[in-house]
Amino acid sequence: MASITRGQRALPQLQWSRSNLPQSQLLPFCARSQLFSTSAPTQSRRPSPSPPQPSPPTTVPTPSKNEINPPISTLPADLTTPSPLPSSAGAADKLKRYVEFGRAYLTFYKTGLKNVYHNYRASLPLRKRLSLPAYIPISPPRTSTYNAHEAPSIRKESELGRAQFQLVRRSAKDVRRMIPFTMILIVCGEFTPLIVPLFGSAITPATCRVPSQVEKERVAATNRKRAALDVHIAPLEDKSLALLKTDGVEQLRLLATHFADHAWVAGADPASVLRACAVFGLVNRHDKTAGSLLAGVIYRPRLARYVEYLAIDDEMIRVGGGVSAMIAAEVRTAVEERGGVDVSSGTQDHKQAEKLERRWLEQWLTVRGDSTTKEQ
């Protein structure tokens, strides 16, 4: 009992002595050695997190009426592929490069599908102004019949600028292709580039078309156009050579004053309607089986809507600042839509090709303007 009493008496003295010790002496030995050591501690401090990087915009702004070029998201994104390997590369390196190729294409396709979604979201207010359904991707204009003596009304579409109108039209076309293309992308994954060429542009949105696919379609459209024109001008032996020239004014005048004229569409024979559809890329070939029988039901209304679209786009280009205000990609698209797919074929210089396409489009607008003035 005496020993316990002496221990209890010593306890307050021990606590008092510990409270008067310096704080460094109360630390464990290993901690004191680090506190007074001039060397770096054995455990490095966790680096501070870097500030968050600004994320790219996930929405597409609706263009204004004064803009002539639609958002860049309506065009294919840049495709970055791995650099080529040296000839001495081994099988493992080649296999790795193929995998990187697949991943690059997969990223490209995903970006294209995201652009389709955001483009359509941005077009919804514009579709409402055109009285188009929001959740049914119908492309403007919707005229299916023509009066042989009167041009179609473009009152509703004239409320929009060209950038707005093209956003509505292109986003609707891409949405119609989005579902089947997405299914292929989900099932095939990185092997999608091997499957897409089997279907072509029938299921591929414009934002998901790789450069090789675009060039392949351009070559096919050139052959289809030349075959249709060759048959169409065969009776005109004295003018056939001049009309077959890609940069000839005679061919451009034929396309602008006949194939793209509403009165000509209303009165043309079924075979001529099919050939005009082939020139504008509305059919795969001009000599389709039973095409003459279906011309009045399917192909003439299809050509009529397309001719109305060209008339609307021509006027919007004039109002929006002309060809000089358009970027190179838009000029090429406009030229190809009007049947000038082979205007710059064989030209390797991009600047020279752009110059030829701009000159061709300016001539088209001049001829179309002259023909419209004569009709009035």
Secondary structure, 3 states (H helix, E strand, C coil): CHHHHHHHHHHHHHHHHHHCCCHHHHCCHHHHHHHHCCCCCCCCCCCCCCCCCCCCCCCCCCCCCCCCCCCHHHCCCCCCCCCCCCCCCCHHHHHHHHHHHHHHHHHHHHHHHHHHHHHHHHHHHHHHHCCCCCCCCCCCCCCCCCECCECCCCCCHHHCCHHHHHHHHHHHHHHHHHHHHHHHHHHHHHHHHHHHHHHHHHCCCHHHCCHHHHHHHHHHHHHHHHHHHHHHCCCCCCCHHHHCCCCCHHHHHHHHHHHCCHHHHHHCCHHHHHHHHHHCCCCCCCCCCCHHHHHHHHHHHHHHHHHHHHHHHHHHHHHHCCHHHCCHHHHHHHHHHCCCCCCCCCCCCHHHHHHHHHHHHHHHHHHHHHHHHHHC
